[in-house]
Amino acid sequence: MPRRPSHLELLAGRLLSELPGEKPVPEFRFHPTRKWRFDFAYPQKRVAIEIEGGVWTGGAHTRGKHFESDCEKYNAAAILGWRVLRFTGEMVSKGNLTETVMMVK
């Protein structure tokens, strides 16, 4: 069963779906053997979007084990030819997400 999206992922999904052109695929599984998923992906362009929550509150993405796991995932994605764009909640809210994605679409 897929996990429930965070409020930041829901906001990002809404903002991305409003952009013209190709729509992102949520929870896209990119690796042939690992169960890793991107929050959103544009598979044809090999562009991934990750929403990093809790950066100011000590969330999982900023703590040792999870941070290390994210590094492993992002390195594997790069080896497979993916560009991974990472955004904090504040970046999503301020419009950095849509501005950046429009530059690579």
Secondary structure, 3 states (H helix, E strand, C coil): CCCCCCHHHHHHHHHHHCCCCCCCEEEEECCCCCCCEEEEEECCCCEEEEEECCCCCCCHHHCHHHHHHHHHHHHHHHHCCCEEEEEEHHHHHHCHHHHHHHHHC
